[in-house]
Amino acid sequence: MTSSSSSSASSAAPTGWQSLGCWTDAAQRTFANGINPPGGVKMTVEVCQGLCLAKGYTYAGVEYADECYCDSTPRNGGGPAPDGSVGCNMACQGNATEMCGGSFRLNAYQYLAAPGASATSSSAPPTPTGLGIPAGWSYKGCWQDNYNNLGRSMGNEQTDDQSMTIASCVAECQALGYSIAGMEYSYQCFCDNFIRNGAPPGVESDCSTACAGDSTETCGGPNRLSLYSSINGTVPVLPVPQIQKTGIGNWTYSGCMTDNNNTARALPWQLVSDTNTTVAGCLAQCQKYGYPSAGLEYGSECYCGDPSNLVESGSTPVADGQCNFVCSGNATTYCGGPRIIAYYTWQGTPFYVWNTPTDPGEYQNLIGGVVVPLITTLGVNGKVTFLEKVGTGAINSTGGYELDLTLTDDFSSAWRVMHPASDVFCSAALTLPDKFGRQLNIGGWSGTSTYGVRLYTPDGSAGVNGTNDWLENPDILASQDGRWYPSAMIMANGSALIVGGESGSNAPPVPTLELLPAVGAPLYMEWLERTDPWNLYPFMAVLPSGGIFACYFNEAIILDEKTFATTRTLPPIPGNVNNDLTAGRTYPLEGTMVLLPQKAPYTDPVTVLICGGSTQGQGEAIDNCISTQPEVNGADWVIERMPSKRVMSCIAELPDGTYLILNGAMQGVAGFGLAINPNYDAVLYDPSKPIGQRMSKMNSTIVARMYHSEAITLLDGRVLVTGSDPQDQTGTYPEEYRVEVFIPAYLRSGLPRPSFSITEKDWAHGQSVQFTLTSGSTGSLRVSLLGAVSSTHGNSMGQRTIFPEFSCAGTTCTIVSPPNSHVCPPGWFKLFVLDGPTPSIGQWVRIGQDGTFGSWPNDPYFYPLPGV
């Protein structure tokens, strides 16, 4: 670093500044005028000197690394520090090789005339050559301004200065990072890096107006600029701006259009950059996110949307001449005007086709509820468990119930009361891979409940109540870290991985992973701490090639399945077209993730699909799905527009390999009373179709399914739709007890269902298993396996869709079970046989081993155990 008491480059003779060493300062300032550099410029000695000189001061002082003070004389007894340079010990923020004072210490400088300069008689004519201009700057002649009435030849006009000199204007432009300074009409200073609007040089004698601060110098004239620059040679001149109509690929310029008619935007999505807006950049961003209409306005604003937006807003065409604001990122093109957009339309292959099938499915009311669930799980007994948070349901609610789907015509018989011991609010849930298909619930609301590990063994049968209940005893079995909003996943080795959460309601993060049955202490994860609170209920999945995919907030990584170290970081996750930085996909910016179908022989990389989400702050819900193949090196995210925005989404996987997207809102974030505008419309996603053509608009419900809503696929192929617990204080969105089903088109075609019988329902990986087709045709037969799902907060824990290898000889068919626990982690799966589009009634099968869950937890309180 440069000693504060020695001369530096900044005080060398050509600049006219001389170092005075380290000076004292106090509350009553030595130099009275503090000046901040504009535009985020970091402080250096030169920046401060330039700012002071531009204001006509001859003393400059830098203090406390980033403060600049100016004056015409020292004041208040300030002067050389008695301890020398000791107190001037802080490096400049903008240049670590220079000192910028210290605490109440100034590195002080005085401006002196450049060596060899001589005074000019007051009777001499003004000269274009200024005294004391920075080294490297030189006079470039007299130039025309407002040439042919096309506008300013230079941008960035500074504040009028009645004491302006050539040196002060040049110093101000240099301090701001510009390479050209222009003086006009004696007191106007302009800064830029080029000459605009094709302006040519003028007649030298036209620049004859004396500078306001020094009558011996000339500072331009009427519409004339005295030009100085640090550029060697000729200064660059940009041509007259034009509306860009070429070099834009499959986009077409479609005219200037009015905007903000009766406060209605012509296009809804806005991006603003005061320095970097260009036509090409705007069009590329709209194209990336699937918007076929783009507009630019005010020179710095980019808008994206659809042609229908212009019609709905009442936008009308105007003359091209009204698109006359130069683009902030390209001075040769125009980017609209005031409340006028330069409008562009996409003429290539459509970005999206939202299909409208002849049969869009149907919502039906199934039964009135006794509970507002936050978790639903289809058990291996064919019944659905409902778990509810404490305190917001019915006064006499026990917090847990089981629904017998065969008794929905008999309300009093359909529901069985259950009794979870502690509050399951915002817990995680799984179906274990043990022989009983026990349901596991982890975490909770506060205190002891956050450590809760709850088990239920499904029993009973269709039409016959079971007797088992939720078991929980924190003195015997508890998680090592208390967790609110965790996720859970069955690993390839059959263990349960418990991930993240917070230590209680809106409490500090729990940035750890732990295993059940417990193995070792919880492991700290930096990514869980760094992205809290936007990473709750992270999405997790076992990858066929090994490793664990983790998605949280707007990031995704692959973890080593043994050490849990990060082995790969995927590209950042896209959000909204105008907001990638604060958009996210996990709670509270809640979307939903699923794995797309894995098909024998399992050579294709697995694909992850994530739909919906929102943004921090105003909660602008996301209107797209994204997908990637995380095992493929260099794979990026593919963006597909949805027909509408959606946050707090749910996705149910269907037996035919399609996915039903439903529930949620179009504005806000997840949480109590934090979202509005329910999304009543269902969307079907078919991954067998080309990208951009995979979504179909399905039927709508009349029930708002907001925060704490769920969707799970039943054994008969319907989708059970439940919940909505927004705690909306306005009463607009009530606690929702009604239970609906969505009936896909494959159950409404009138085609007969196939049926099958199977004896062996406990499969090893790679095992060949026979079933008998009892009705249906083998000509268009398919077989699918859907993992056991617990649905909560947009997270479908346990979801996986597999189409295994099979063959038939007559009506005897053989399935080859998935080959290993990475392609198919151990667990329970719904087995469907499909005749064309129509699925059979599903049957539960277990695939793989259960690790040690069959003998866990080894305490009489939890007996009987399934056994291994």
KETI-422445 format. One record per residue (C-alpha): residue in one letter; z, y, x. Coordinates in steps of 0.25 Angstrom, whole numbers, plus 5000, padded with zeros to 4 digits. Layout:
residues N
AZYX...
***
This chain:
residues 868
M500050005000T499850145004S501050225009S501450334999S501650425011S500250405017S498950455014S498050365006A496550355002S496950434990S497450554998A496350555008A495650695011P494350665002T495150654989G495950784992W497250714989Q498350715000S499650614999L500950694999G501750565000C502850514991W503550624983T504750624974D504650634958A505650654947A505750664932Q505250814934R503950774940T503450814954F502050814948A502150854934N500950794927G500850644925I499450594922N499050454917P497750394922P496850364909G496250234905G497250134911V496950184926K497950134936M498650234944T498250254959V498450374968E496950414966V497050404951C498250494951Q497550594960G496350594952L497050624939C497850734945L496550794951A495850784938K496950864931G496950974942Y498250934949T498350934965Y499550844966A499650694962G500750594962V500850444959E502150384954Y502750254949A501350174952D500650234940E501050374937C500250504941Y500750644942C499950774945D500250914948S499851044955T501151054962P502350974965R503551004956N505050984953G505350964968G504550844970G504050814984P504050714996A505050604993P506250605003D506150455005G504650465009S503750355003V504850254999G504850294984C503250284983N503250134982M502450104970A500950054971C499950124962Q499650044949G498150064952N498150034967A499249954974T498850004987E499350144984M500750204981C500950274968G502350334970G503650264965S504850294956F504850454956R504050454968L502550504969N501450484979A501050624979Y499650684982Q499050824983Y497650864981L496950944992A495551004992A494650905000P494450935015G493451035018A493351095004S493351245004A493551344993T492351404986S492251554982S492551574968S491151654968A490351524972P489651444961P490251314956T489851194964P489651054959T490450994971G491950974967L493050984978G493950864979I493250764972P493550614975A492950554987G491650474983W491250564972S490050664972Y489250754964K488150694956G487450814949C487450884936W487150784924Q486750814910D487850774899N487450744884Y486050724889N485050734877N486350734868L486550584871G488050604874R488950624886S488350584900M489750544904G490850484896N492350494898E492650644896Q493950684902T494850794896D494250934897D494950994910Q494951154911S495351134926M494251024929T493551014943I492550924948A493650854956S494550844944C493550774935V493050684946A494450644949E494750614935C493550524933Q493850454946A495250424941L494750364928G493850274936Y492450344933S491350364944I490750484938A491350624934G490650734926M491050874924E490550954913Y490751094907S491751134917Y492951054912Q492450924906C492550794915F491750664912C491950524919D491050404919N490350304927F488950334923I488150444916R487850414901N486750434891G485650444902A486050584906P485250644918P485650744929G485550884925V485151014932E486251044943S486351184939D486751144924C488151104930S488651244933T489951254925A491151274934C492251174933A493451224925G494451194936D493551244948S492551354946T491951324959E491451184954T490451144943C490851054932G489551024924G489051114913P488651104898N488150964896R488150944912L489050864921S489350884935L489350734940Y490250674951S490250524954S490850424964I489550344962N488650344974G487250384970T486750404956V487650404945P487250294934V486650344921L486650264909P485550274899V485650324885P486450224876Q485750144866I486050044855Q485949914861K484949824855T484449734866G485149634875I486149594864G485649444862N485549394848W486249524843T485449634836Y485749784834S485849804819G486049954818C487250054818M488150034806T489350104800D490750054802N492050084796N491550114782N492750134773T493550074785A492749944784R492349894798A490849854799L491249744808P492749694809W493049644823Q493249764833L493249764848V493449894855S493249934870D493250074875T492550024888N491849894886T491149894872T489649854873V488649804864A488449674871G489949644872C490149674858L489049584853A489549474863Q490949474857C490549474843Q489549354846K490649274853Y491549284841G490449254831Y490149384825P488749424821S488949574819A489349664830G489549814830L489949924840E490550054837Y491150184844G490650134857S491850044860E491949954847C491349824845Y491449754831C491049614827G490849544813D489849494803P488749564796S489549544783N490549644789L489549754789V489149734775E490649724770S491049854777G489849934772S489249964785T487950034785P486850064795V486750204802A485750264812D485850204826G486150334832Q487550324826C487850214836N488050314847F489250274854V489050224868C489750084871S490950094879G490549974888N489050014889A488650164890T487150124887T487350074873Y487950124860C489050054853G489050114839G489650244835P490750304827R490950204815I489550154818I489350014824A488149974832Y487849844824Y487349714830T487049584823W486949434828Q485549374826G485749244834T486249114828P487449144819F488749134826Y489349054814V488948984801W490048974791N489648854782T489948864767P489948714763T489548674748D490948614747P492048704754G493148604751E494348644742Y495748684742Q496648614732N498148634728L498848504732I500248524728G501348634727G502248634739V503748634741V503648694755V502848794763P502548714776L502348764790I501948624795T501248504788T500948364793L500248254787G501148134790V500747984793N501247954779G500148034773K501148144768V501248284773T502548344779F502848494776L503748574785E504248714781K505048824789V506448854784G506748974775T505449014769G505148904759A505848864746I507348874747N507548724745S506548684755T506948584765G505748624774G505048494774Y504248414764E503248294764L502048294754D501548164748L500048194746T499948084736L500948144727T500448294726D500248274711D501748254710F502448374716S503848324716S503448194722A502448244732W503548324741R504648254749V505748334755M506048334770H507148394778P506748454792A508148494798S507748624805D506748734803V505348684807F504748834806C503548834816S503748704822A502748604827A502348464821L501648334825T501448194820L501948104831P501147994837D502247884834K502047774824F502747844813G501947974814R503248054814Q503048204812L503648294823N504148434821I504548524833G505148664833G505548764823W506048894819S507348934826G508548874833T508648724833S507448704825T506548754836Y507048634844G506748544832V506048404833R505848344820L505248214816Y504848154803T504348004801P503348004789D503647904779G503347864764S501947844759A501047904749G501847924736V503147874743N504147974749G504647944763T506047964767N505948014781D506248154785W506248254796L507248214807E507748324817N509048324825P509048424836D510248354843I509348234845L507948294846A507448434849S506348494857Q506748554871D506348694868G506448754854R505148794848W504548874837Y503048874835P502748754845S501548664845A501648514846M500548404851I500548254854M500148234868A499248124873N500448044878G501048054864S502148154867A502248284858L502048414866I502748534860V502248674864G502748814864G503348894853E504448994853S505948974853G506149024839S505549124829N504849234837A505649194849P505249174864P504249074867V504448924871P503348914882T503548764884L503048624881E503848504878L503648354875L504248264864P504748164867A505348264877V504948244892G505448344901A505748484899P504848584892L503748644900Y503548794901M502148844898E501748984903W500648994892L501648974881E502549084886R501449184889T500749184876D501949174867P502049214855W500549184853N500449044857L501348974846Y500948844840P499948824852F498748724850M498848594858A497948474859V497848354868L496448354875P495548234876S495448254891G496948264894G497748394893I498248474882F497548594876A498448714872C498048834864Y498948954862F498749104859N497349124865E497349034876A497148884878I497448794890I497448644893L498748584898D498948464907E499648354898K500648314908T501048444915F500648544904A500048634915T498848714911T497548644916R496548734910T496548874903L495448884893P494749014890P495449124882I495449094867P494549194859G495149264847N494549374839V493249444843N494049564845N495349504851D495449384861L496649444868T497749434856A497049334847G497649194847R497649064840T499049004840Y500249054832P500449164828L498949194830E498749064823G497448984823T497248834823M496748734833V496148594831L495448494840L493948464835P493648324833Q493648224844K492548124843A492347984850P491947964861Y492748094864T491848144875D491748284869P492848384873V493848414862T493648544855V494748634851L494648724839I495548844836C495348934823G495949064819G497049144825S497449284826T497749404835Q498949474839G499349604832Q498549624820G498249474818E496749474817A496449334813I495449254821D494149214814N493649114823C493848974828I493748934843S493448804850T493448754864Q493448624872P494648634881E494248514890V492948574894N492948664906G492548804903A492448784888D492648914881W493048944866V491948944855I492249044844E491849014830R491949114819M492749074806P492349124793S493649204792K494849244801R496049154801V497449154807M498549044803S497348944801C497448794799I496448684803A496448544797E495548444803L494748354793P494348214794D492848244796G493048324809T493048464802Y494248564801L494748644790I495148784794L496148854784N497348934780G497849064787A497549214786M496449314790Q497449414796G498749404804V499549304812A500349184809G501849214805F502549264793G501849374785L500849404797A499549364791I498749414779N497349374772P497449224770N496249144774Y495949064762D494648994767A494548864773V493548834784L492948704789Y492648684803D491648574807P491548554822S490348464820K489448594817P488948694827I489848804832G489748914823Q489448824811R490648744810M491448824799S491248814784K491948894774M492748814765N493548834752S494748934750T496148924746I496949014737V498148994745A498549084757R498948994769M499549084779Y500649064789H501248924789S500048854783E499548714786A498348624784I498248474787T497248364784L497748254775L497348104775D496448124763G495648234771R496148354763V496848464770L498248504766V498448654766T499848704766G500848814769S500848964770D502149034774P501849174778Q503149234773D502349354768Q503249464764T502249524754G502149394746T500649394748Y500649254754P501749174748E502449044753E501348934750Y501848804744R500548764739V499848644746E498348634746V497348544751F495948574756I494948474752P493748464761A492348444756Y492348304761L493348264750R492548344739S491148274741G491348164732L491048064743P491947944743R493047934754P492847824764S494147734765F494647644776S495747544780I496447534793T497547444798E497747494812K498347634812D499047634826W497947654836A497947654851H496947744858G495547684860Q495947574850S494847514840V495447514826Q494747464814F494647514800T493947464787L493047564779T493447534765S492447634759G491447724764S490147714773T490147684788G488847754789S489447894791L490847854794R491747934803V493247924808S494148034811L495648044816L496448174813G497748194820A499048214813V499248364811S500448454809S499948584804T500748714806H500348854811G498948824813N499248714822S498748574818M499648494828G499148354830Q497648384826R496548304831T495248254825I494648124831F493348054827P493547914834E492547814838F492247704827S491247604822C491047524809A490547384807G490447374792T491747434786T492547394798C492647514807T493247524821I493947654826V494147674841S495347754843P495247884852P495347834867N496547904872S497748004869H497048124874V495848114864C496848074854P498348104856P499247994850G499548024835W499248004821F497848024815K497248024801L496047924802F494947964793V493647884790L492447974785D491247934777G490348054780P491148174777T492148104768P493548054775S494347944770I495847954768G496447954782Q497447864787W498447884798V498247814812R499047824825I498347834838G498947824852Q500347804857D501547894853G502147904867T503647894865F503747954851G503947824845S505347814851W505647954850P506648014847N507547904851D508747934842P509247864829Y509147994822F507647984822Y507547834820P506747754817L505747784828P504247744827G504347664840V503247664850
***
